[in-house]
Amino acid sequence: MSLSTRVTDVVQRALDIVVAVVVLVVAAPVMAVVAVLVAAGLGRPVLFRQARPGRHGRPFTLVKFRTMRDVDERRGLVSDADRLTRLGRLLRATSLDELPTMWNVLRGEMSLVGPRPLLMHYLDLYTPEQARRHLVRPGVTGLAQVSGRNAVDWEERLALDVWYVDHRSLGLHLRIFVRTVLILLRRHGITAPGDSTMPQFTGSPRAKGD
């Protein structure tokens, strides 16, 4: 790792702490309102917790606001499309569901910018090149998100994550942050084409030998 990259990582961590504290304080009233709405619309718990791979693949508990009903096969609530509520769609579109994730940032489990933390069982599906996305802390937003969010297919998304790892700089972080704000205002790329959220990653064709 070069000196400039080490400096970038140190400064980015300092900025993560400052921004996370400010957001948690300033957005506290908004989080309280969202918590009440989620409790009324979806019940308790209001927070969604799930193990996700962090830096070097080490698991941590991701915290977000709930946006989906519980799985209920008797009521036909199985797929994401069935379980995602109108409130949940609004929270996802505005990224208000991500506000509790600032706790993960403050704890050093995530960064403001980096590859998004995906599912634990994806770790065994990556190619060695794709697995390099875990050389840095996962981010609340990242290069793949500002390049199309969930509308970007898996191959391109993971390639963008690795490119970010190799080219990260303070300038790149700032550009990603600004583009994130613009995307949130436009509500672009919230879902993948033909899917309510993002289809499951089943492995790269290169890993399968196709």
Secondary structure, DSSP 8 states (H G I E B T S, - for coil): --HHHHHHHHHHHHHHHHHHHHHHHHTHHHHHHHHHHHHHHH-S--EEEEEEE-GGG-EEEEEEE--B---BGGGTB-SHHHHB-HHHHHHHHHTGGGGGGHHHHHTTS-EEESS----GGGGGGS-TTGGGGGGS--EEE-HHHHTTGGGS-HHHHHHHHHHHHHH--HHHHHHHHHHHHHHHHHT-S-S-TTSSS-------HHHHT-
